[in-house]
């Protein structure tokens, strides 16, 4: 059973999804997002994008709060199918048919919703500043009454409580956020992405490069592209770039076709130079 379901309410409102998708569907989206990063999930790669096969009967068992326990399994599977179809129509899920199986993946919109850092703050109560030392009575209806009628009027600089949205600037490294087992969420995400890279060396520099990449890319996107690179690149380990270089240069945005040795790209070993001179023939690598 999935113990915790997470819904980013601020992200739903900001992405214009309020009224277009209900809470139950958002719970299914959160479940799909977790299943997408499960190593045991059945996967398919189509056009360089990774999809997972969602086992509907297993999902119904994992999400008992979302379905009527008195209904048959088939009825609950049909309800789940309608929820997934609604998520696709809202642009939160992408799907592809491979044979007879339907494979799913959270869309870029879903990744944007999950990685939202926008927050709202409420300003302090109205500030009332008299021009002189006149006594201001305690109002019940936000009105100000001076002690006598012939004194200058009192200025009210703000009369209502308003909400202002503050978009936090993208920092050099993403914010630390909440902590899990003594480690920040961003550190855990960076560790997971680093662990998926096929040449895990230079860890401190690599983690810094990954955190910088997380400031402008969702963790789901980076982890997916890193795993795809690990499966696609067929070069010997010594010819694979260090992760700090790969993430700093945003090589995850490259065409996956360039990640194979036969394409003559960064995975291809350095060519050998055959030198012939008066002292004999030698072979050296650049």
C-alpha positions as CSV (number, residue, x, y, z in Angstrom):
1,X,0.0,0.0,0.0
2,X,1.2,3.5,-0.8
3,X,1.2,5.2,2.7
4,X,1.4,8.9,1.7
5,X,-0.2,10.7,-1.2
6,X,1.1,14.2,-2.0
7,X,-0.8,17.0,-3.8
8,X,0.8,20.3,-4.5
9,X,-2.3,22.6,-4.2
10,X,-0.3,25.8,-5.1
11,X,1.0,24.1,-8.2
12,X,-2.5,23.0,-9.2
13,X,-3.8,26.5,-9.0
14,X,-0.8,28.1,-10.7
15,X,-0.9,25.6,-13.6
16,X,-4.5,26.4,-14.3
17,X,-5.7,22.9,-13.3
18,X,-8.3,24.0,-10.7
19,X,-11.6,22.5,-11.7
20,X,-10.1,20.5,-14.5
21,X,-8.8,17.6,-12.5
22,X,-10.1,16.4,-9.1
23,X,-8.3,15.3,-6.0
24,X,-8.7,11.6,-6.7
25,X,-7.1,11.9,-10.1
26,X,-4.2,13.9,-8.5
27,X,-3.7,11.1,-6.1
28,X,-3.4,8.7,-9.0
29,X,-0.9,11.0,-10.6
30,X,1.2,11.0,-7.5
31,X,1.1,7.2,-7.4
32,X,2.1,7.0,-11.1
33,X,5.0,9.4,-10.4
34,X,6.3,7.1,-7.7
35,X,5.9,4.0,-9.9
36,X,7.8,5.8,-12.7
37,X,10.9,5.8,-10.6
38,X,10.5,2.2,-9.3
39,X,13.3,0.0,-10.6
40,X,11.0,-3.0,-10.8
41,X,8.6,-1.3,-13.2
42,X,8.1,-2.7,-16.7
43,X,9.5,0.0,-19.1
44,X,9.5,0.9,-22.7
45,X,11.5,3.7,-24.5
46,X,9.8,5.3,-27.4
47,X,11.4,8.2,-29.3
48,X,14.0,8.6,-26.5
49,X,11.3,9.0,-23.8
50,X,10.8,6.4,-21.1
51,X,7.3,5.0,-20.2
52,X,6.2,2.5,-17.6
53,X,3.4,-0.1,-17.7
54,X,0.8,0.5,-14.9
55,X,-0.6,-2.7,-13.5
56,X,-4.2,-1.6,-12.9
57,X,-5.2,-4.4,-10.5
58,X,-2.1,-3.8,-8.4
59,X,-2.8,0.0,-8.4
60,X,-6.3,-0.6,-7.1
61,X,-4.9,-2.6,-4.2
62,X,-2.3,0.1,-3.5
63,X,-4.9,2.9,-3.3
64,X,-7.7,1.6,-1.2
65,X,-9.0,5.1,-0.2
66,X,-9.8,6.0,-3.8
67,X,-12.1,3.1,-4.7
68,X,-15.3,1.6,-3.3
69,X,-14.3,-1.5,-1.4
70,X,-17.7,-3.0,-2.1
71,X,-17.3,-2.7,-5.9
72,X,-15.9,-5.6,-7.9
73,X,-12.3,-5.5,-9.0
74,X,-13.3,-5.0,-12.6
75,X,-15.5,-2.0,-11.7
76,X,-12.6,-0.4,-9.7
77,X,-10.2,-1.0,-12.7
78,X,-12.7,0.7,-15.0
79,X,-12.8,3.7,-12.6
80,X,-9.0,3.9,-12.6
81,X,-9.0,3.8,-16.4
82,X,-11.3,6.8,-16.5
83,X,-9.1,8.6,-14.0
84,X,-6.0,8.0,-16.2
85,X,-7.9,9.1,-19.3
86,X,-8.9,12.4,-17.4
87,X,-5.2,13.0,-16.5
88,X,-4.2,12.5,-20.2
89,X,-6.9,15.0,-21.3
90,X,-5.6,17.5,-18.7
91,X,-2.1,17.2,-20.1
92,X,-0.7,15.6,-17.0
93,X,0.0,12.1,-18.4
94,X,1.4,10.9,-21.7
95,X,0.8,7.4,-23.1
96,X,2.0,5.1,-25.8
97,X,0.7,1.7,-27.0
98,X,3.3,-1.0,-27.3
99,X,1.7,-4.2,-28.6
100,X,-1.4,-4.7,-26.5
101,X,0.0,-2.8,-23.5
102,X,-0.6,0.8,-22.6
103,X,2.5,2.6,-21.2
104,X,2.3,5.9,-19.2
105,X,4.6,8.6,-18.1
106,X,4.0,11.9,-16.1
107,X,4.2,14.8,-18.6
108,X,6.4,17.9,-18.4
109,X,3.4,19.8,-16.9
110,X,3.1,17.2,-14.1
111,X,6.8,17.6,-13.4
112,X,6.4,21.4,-13.3
113,X,3.5,20.9,-10.9
114,X,5.5,18.6,-8.6
115,X,8.6,20.8,-8.5
116,X,6.8,24.1,-7.8
117,X,8.7,26.5,-5.5
118,X,6.2,29.3,-5.8
119,X,4.7,30.4,-2.4
120,X,2.2,32.9,-1.2
121,X,2.7,35.3,1.7
122,X,0.2,37.5,3.5
123,X,1.0,41.0,4.4
124,X,0.7,42.3,7.9
125,X,-2.5,44.0,9.2
126,X,-3.3,47.5,8.0
127,X,-1.0,50.3,9.3
128,X,-2.8,53.3,10.7
129,X,-0.5,56.4,11.2
130,X,-2.0,59.6,12.7
131,X,-0.4,62.9,11.7
132,X,-0.4,64.2,15.3
133,X,-0.9,62.7,18.7
134,X,-4.7,62.4,18.3
135,X,-6.2,59.3,20.0
136,X,-7.4,56.7,17.6
137,X,-10.3,54.6,18.8
138,X,-10.3,50.8,18.4
139,X,-12.4,50.3,15.3
140,X,-14.7,47.4,14.6
141,X,-15.3,48.2,11.0
142,X,-11.8,49.5,10.0
143,X,-12.9,53.1,10.6
144,X,-10.7,55.7,12.4
145,X,-12.3,58.2,14.7
146,X,-10.1,61.2,16.0
147,X,-10.7,62.5,19.5
148,X,-12.1,65.8,18.3
149,X,-13.6,67.0,15.0
150,X,-11.3,70.0,14.2
151,X,-8.0,67.9,14.1
152,X,-6.4,67.1,10.7
153,X,-7.6,63.8,9.2
154,X,-5.8,60.5,9.9
155,X,-4.1,58.8,7.0
156,X,-4.7,55.1,6.4
157,X,-2.0,53.8,4.1
158,X,-3.5,50.4,3.7
159,X,-7.1,49.3,4.4
160,X,-7.3,45.7,3.3
161,X,-5.2,42.6,3.7
162,X,-3.9,41.4,0.4
163,X,-2.0,38.4,-0.8
164,X,1.1,38.9,-2.9
165,X,2.7,36.1,-4.9
166,X,6.5,36.0,-4.6
167,X,8.5,34.1,-7.2
168,X,11.7,33.2,-5.6
169,X,14.7,33.8,-7.9
170,X,16.5,30.7,-9.1
171,X,19.6,30.3,-6.7
172,X,23.0,29.0,-7.6
173,X,21.9,25.7,-5.9
174,X,18.2,24.8,-5.4
175,X,16.7,25.3,-1.9
176,X,17.3,22.6,0.6
177,X,13.5,22.2,1.4
178,X,12.3,19.5,3.8
179,X,14.6,16.9,5.4
180,X,14.4,13.1,5.4
181,X,16.6,11.1,7.7
182,X,18.8,14.1,8.3
183,X,19.3,14.9,4.6
184,X,17.6,17.6,2.6
185,X,15.2,16.6,-0.1
186,X,17.4,18.2,-2.8
187,X,20.4,16.4,-1.6
188,X,18.6,13.1,-1.7
189,X,17.4,13.8,-5.3
190,X,20.9,14.7,-6.3
191,X,22.3,11.5,-4.7
192,X,19.7,9.4,-6.6
193,X,20.6,11.1,-10.0
194,X,24.3,10.7,-9.3
195,X,23.8,7.0,-8.5
196,X,22.1,6.5,-11.9
197,X,25.1,7.9,-13.8
198,X,27.3,5.1,-15.4
199,X,30.6,6.5,-14.1
200,X,30.1,7.6,-10.5
201,X,33.4,9.5,-9.8
202,X,34.2,13.0,-8.4
203,X,31.1,12.9,-6.2
204,X,31.3,16.3,-4.5
205,X,31.8,18.2,-7.8
206,X,29.1,16.0,-9.5
207,X,26.5,16.7,-6.8
208,X,27.2,20.4,-7.1
209,X,26.7,20.3,-10.8
210,X,23.5,18.2,-10.4
211,X,22.0,20.7,-7.9
212,X,22.7,23.5,-10.3
213,X,20.9,21.6,-13.0
214,X,18.0,21.0,-10.6
215,X,17.5,24.8,-10.4
216,X,16.2,24.8,-14.0
217,X,15.1,21.2,-14.6
218,X,12.8,18.9,-12.8
219,X,14.3,15.9,-10.9
220,X,12.1,13.5,-12.9
221,X,13.5,14.8,-16.2
222,X,17.2,14.6,-15.0
223,X,16.8,11.1,-13.5
224,X,15.1,9.9,-16.7
225,X,17.7,11.3,-19.0
226,X,20.6,10.0,-16.8
227,X,19.1,6.5,-16.8
228,X,18.6,6.7,-20.6
229,X,22.2,7.7,-21.0
230,X,23.4,4.8,-18.8
231,X,21.4,2.4,-21.0
232,X,22.4,4.0,-24.3
233,X,26.1,4.8,-24.0
234,X,28.2,1.7,-24.9
235,X,31.7,3.2,-24.4
236,X,34.3,1.8,-22.1
237,X,34.0,3.4,-18.6
238,X,37.3,5.4,-19.0
239,X,35.9,7.2,-22.1
240,X,32.6,8.2,-20.3
241,X,32.7,11.9,-19.2
242,X,32.9,12.6,-15.5
243,X,29.5,13.4,-14.1
244,X,30.4,16.9,-13.1
245,X,31.3,17.7,-16.7
246,X,28.3,15.9,-18.1
247,X,25.8,17.8,-15.9
248,X,27.6,21.1,-16.1
249,X,27.5,21.1,-19.9
250,X,23.8,19.9,-19.8
251,X,24.7,16.9,-22.0
252,X,21.4,15.4,-20.8
253,X,19.8,17.6,-23.5
254,X,21.8,15.9,-26.3
255,X,20.2,13.6,-28.8
256,X,20.5,10.0,-27.4
257,X,21.7,8.9,-30.8
258,X,24.9,10.8,-30.1
259,X,25.6,8.8,-26.9
260,X,26.6,5.6,-28.7
261,X,30.2,5.0,-29.9
262,X,29.2,4.3,-33.5
263,X,27.9,7.9,-33.7
264,X,31.4,9.4,-33.2
265,X,30.5,11.5,-30.1
266,X,31.5,12.0,-26.5
267,X,31.3,8.3,-25.9
268,X,33.7,7.3,-28.6
269,X,37.3,6.6,-27.6
270,X,40.0,9.0,-28.6
271,X,41.5,8.0,-32.0
272,X,45.0,6.5,-32.2
273,X,47.8,8.3,-34.0
274,X,50.2,6.1,-35.9
275,X,53.6,7.9,-36.1
276,X,56.3,6.9,-38.5
277,X,59.6,8.5,-38.4
278,X,63.3,7.6,-38.7
279,X,63.3,6.0,-35.3
280,X,60.6,3.4,-36.1
281,X,56.9,3.0,-35.9
282,X,54.9,3.8,-32.8
283,X,51.2,4.1,-31.7
284,X,50.1,6.6,-29.2
285,X,46.7,7.9,-28.0
286,X,45.8,11.5,-27.9
